[in-house]
Each structure stands twice: as C-alpha cells, then as structure tokens.
Amino acid sequence: MAVITTKSVTKVYNSDKVPVHALRGVDLNIEKGEFTAIVGPSGSGKTTLLNIIGGLDTPTEGKTIVQGTDLSTLSDSELINFRLHHIGFVFQAYNLIPVLTAVENVSFVMQMQGRPNKECHNKSISLLKEVGLEDKINKRPSELSGGQQQRVAVARALASKPDFVLADEPTANLDSVSSGELLDMMAELNQKEEMTFIFSTHDQRVIDRAHRVVTLVDGKIDNDEVRAQTV
C-alpha cells in the first residue's frame, strides 16, 4: 500500500474574485522508502501539493489518503493529532523555537505526543548525534549556522517517528557546502532507515540526488521520472 495517494487533487484560490488554479487533478502515489523531488517553475503548484499532502491545506476537489486515512474525513483537532504522529516537516525557514536549545527543540514534538520527559531528552540527544550535532545540543538557534539549524529541524522532524518527511525547499537558505552535507545526511537516513522523503524544490543539487522526480507544470504532472538507485 502506498504511504501517500492523491486522487484528482485540485486546488483553486480565489484572488480578487479571479480563480487561480494551483493544482489541476493531480494523481500521485508515494511508496515507503522513496526519495522524491517535486519540481517545476514558480507557480507550478509544488508547495501547494506538499501542503495538501501534509494536511496543512485542503484540496478544493479530490482526496489525499495517508497510510489509508482520508485526510478530508478528519476534524481539525484530529488532523492536528494525525500530523503530530504521522508526518515530519522540514521548512525553508527552519521554524525552530528561538528560546529553546537544540535538544529542547527536538524534544518539543515528543512532549506534545505525551511521551515521558526522560525518553524525550534521551531520544533528542540520540537524534542530534545522528545528524552530527552532538556538540551543539545546548545551543540556541541564534548560536547555530543555517546548516546546523536545518539539521536540528531534520532531527525534530524524525523525533515523532513519522511515516514520511516533507521538506519544502530545505536547502534554499544554505550555502553549497551546507546543502551537500544536509542532503548526504538525508540520503543516508533514507537508505539506512528507509525513511521516506518528499521534497519541493528548484535546487538542482536536490534533484540530482532524488530517486524520483515529479515535474509539475501549471498545476498538472508533466513528467514522472523514476531513476535507478545506486548503492
């Protein structure tokens, strides 16, 4: 069974009474363990599709099914709870809590899930070690570089034990070295842990590493290329 299925997903925004068609009948299946990039020109619908898959936005028409659950059947509170337990998010702007340390930022999601404090703390340290930040656990975001902040964001995304991670332009604010290191780390997590990653990106470095590239043009899938994976 696919981790994610979209069925005829359409999204129309009404801007000054003029309808803007962000998505036009998108059908997409994502299987466990994929490392997929959703690409296309600005305005093609990449971020809208990612937001709908993540339950951050709702389609005008069509369905989004995540692990067998139709997101449209959930109430607002059920959807929040579903996202908390099933979906990890990595955003372009990092979205870390400024007053919290790295370990506290990672712990925060698990605390919201109701897990014991000691478990949250120990798991957070383990995840920060996994992303190469064992010496930065007590640093606040302002004391970290952009690449380090994005690594904390990845650790936080993994903390909830999600079914998949959605990454919206995760390398956009990073230099080439930090981008490469971040992508290498995500690729390793994908290979070793079979963690599913779906990227929205224009970054050729992300596209070059992706095992599947889905191209959107004017809100429709224009091309869906699956590449041979190298070990």
C-alpha positions in Angstrom: 0.0 0.0 0.0 1.2 3.5 -0.8 2.2 5.8 2.0 0.6 8.7 0.2 -2.1 8.7 -2.5 -3.6 11.8 -4.1 -6.7 11.3 -6.2 -7.7 14.0 -8.7 -6.5 16.7 -6.3 -7.5 20.2 -7.4 -6.8 23.5 -5.6 -8.4 26.8 -6.6 -7.7 30.0 -4.8 -10.0 33.0 -5.3 -7.8 36.1 -5.5 -9.9 39.3 -6.0 -12.7 37.1 -7.3 -10.4 35.7 -10.0 -9.9 31.9 -9.6 -6.3 30.8 -9.5 -5.8 27.1 -10.3 -2.8 26.0 -8.3 -3.4 22.3 -8.9 -5.5 20.6 -11.6 -6.4 17.0 -11.0 -3.1 15.6 -9.5 -2.9 11.8 -9.1 0.2 10.7 -7.2 1.3 7.6 -5.3 4.3 7.7 -3.0 5.7 4.3 -1.7 7.6 3.7 1.5 11.3 4.5 1.2 11.1 6.9 -1.7 13.4 9.9 -2.0 11.3 12.0 -4.3 11.6 15.6 -5.6 8.6 17.5 -6.7 9.9 20.2 -9.1 8.7 22.8 -11.5 8.7 26.5 -12.2 7.5 29.1 -9.7 3.7 28.9 -9.5 3.5 25.3 -10.8 1.9 24.1 -7.6 4.8 22.4 -5.8 4.3 23.9 -2.3 0.5 23.7 -2.6 0.8 20.0 -3.3 3.2 19.5 -0.4 0.9 21.4 1.9 -2.1 19.3 0.9 -0.1 16.0 1.3 0.9 17.3 4.8 -2.7 18.3 5.8 -1.7 21.9 6.1 -4.1 22.8 3.3 -7.2 21.2 1.9 -8.0 20.5 -1.7 -10.9 22.1 -3.5 -11.7 18.8 -5.0 -10.2 15.3 -4.8 -8.8 13.2 -1.9 -5.5 12.9 -0.1 -5.0 9.5 1.6 -2.1 9.0 4.0 -1.5 5.5 5.4 -5.0 4.5 4.5 -6.6 7.6 6.1 -8.6 10.1 4.0 -7.5 13.4 5.5 -10.8 15.0 4.4 -12.7 12.9 6.9 -10.7 14.3 9.9 -11.9 17.1 12.1 -9.4 20.0 12.7 -8.3 18.5 16.0 -8.0 15.0 14.6 -5.9 16.4 11.7 -3.6 18.2 14.1 -3.1 14.9 16.0 -2.6 13.0 12.8 0.1 15.3 11.6 1.8 15.1 15.0 2.1 11.4 14.9 2.5 10.6 11.2 4.2 13.5 9.3 7.5 15.2 9.8 8.1 18.7 8.4 11.3 20.5 7.3 10.7 24.1 6.2 12.9 26.5 4.3 12.9 28.9 7.2 13.8 26.2 9.8 10.9 27.2 12.1 12.9 26.5 15.3 11.7 28.0 18.6 14.3 30.7 19.3 14.3 30.5 23.1 14.8 26.7 23.2 18.1 24.9 22.8 18.7 22.3 20.0 17.8 19.4 22.3 14.7 21.2 23.6 13.5 22.0 20.1 13.8 18.3 19.2 12.1 17.2 22.4 9.2 19.6 21.9 7.4 17.4 19.3 7.7 14.3 21.5 6.5 16.2 24.6 3.4 17.2 22.5 2.9 13.5 21.8 2.8 12.9 25.6 6.0 10.8 25.8 7.9 10.8 29.1 10.4 13.6 29.6 13.4 11.3 30.1 12.5 9.5 26.9 12.2 12.8 25.0 15.5 14.0 26.3 17.4 10.8 25.6 15.9 10.4 22.1 16.6 14.0 21.3 20.3 13.6 22.1 20.4 10.4 20.1 18.9 12.1 17.0 21.2 15.2 17.3 24.2 12.8 17.4 22.7 11.1 14.3 22.7 14.4 12.4 26.2 15.3 13.6 25.3 17.9 16.3 26.3 16.1 19.5 28.5 19.1 20.4 25.6 21.6 19.8 22.8 20.1 21.9 22.7 23.1 24.3 23.0 25.8 21.7 20.0 28.0 20.8 19.2 28.6 17.1 20.9 32.1 17.1 24.2 30.3 18.1 24.0 27.9 15.1 24.7 28.3 11.4 22.0 27.9 8.9 23.1 24.4 8.0 23.2 23.4 11.7 19.7 24.9 12.3 18.4 22.8 9.4 20.0 19.7 10.8 18.1 20.4 14.1 14.9 20.7 12.0 15.6 17.3 10.4 16.2 15.8 13.9 12.9 17.4 15.1 11.1 16.0 12.0 12.3 12.5 12.8 11.6 12.7 16.5 7.9 11.9 16.1 8.7 8.7 14.3 6.8 9.9 11.2 5.6 7.8 8.2 7.4 10.3 6.0 9.1 13.7 6.0 8.0 16.6 3.8 10.8 19.1 3.0 9.8 22.4 1.4 12.9 24.0 -0.2 15.1 22.7 2.7 18.4 23.9 1.0 17.1 27.3 -0.2 18.9 29.3 2.6 22.1 27.2 2.7 25.4 27.5 1.0 26.6 24.8 -1.3 28.7 23.0 1.4 25.9 23.0 4.0 23.4 21.9 1.3 25.6 19.0 0.3 26.1 17.9 3.9 22.4 18.1 4.6 21.4 16.1 1.5 24.0 13.5 2.2 22.6 13.1 5.7 19.0 12.8 4.4 20.1 10.3 1.8 21.8 8.2 4.4 18.7 8.2 6.6 16.7 7.2 3.5 19.0 4.3 2.8 19.6 3.0 6.3 16.3 3.7 7.9 14.1 3.5 4.8 12.8 7.0 5.8 10.5 8.4 3.1 11.4 11.9 2.0 9.4 14.1 -0.4 11.0 17.4 -1.4 9.5 20.5 -3.0 12.5 22.2 -4.7 14.1 24.1 -7.5 17.6 23.2 -6.2 19.5 21.1 -8.8 21.5 19.5 -6.1 18.3 18.0 -4.5 17.1 17.0 -8.0 20.4 15.2 -8.8 20.1 13.1 -5.6 16.4 12.2 -6.0 15.4 8.7 -6.9 12.2 10.0 -8.5 11.5 13.4 -10.0 7.9 14.5 -10.4 7.6 17.7 -12.6 4.6 20.0 -12.2 3.7 22.5 -14.9 0.6 24.7 -14.4 -0.7 22.5 -11.6 -0.5 19.2 -13.5 2.0 16.4 -13.5 4.0 16.9 -16.7 6.6 14.2 -16.1 7.3 11.5 -13.5 10.7 10.0 -13.8 11.9 7.1 -11.7 15.7 6.7 -11.7 17.8 3.7 -11.0 19.2 3.9 -7.4 22.9 3.5 -6.9 24.3 1.8 -3.8 
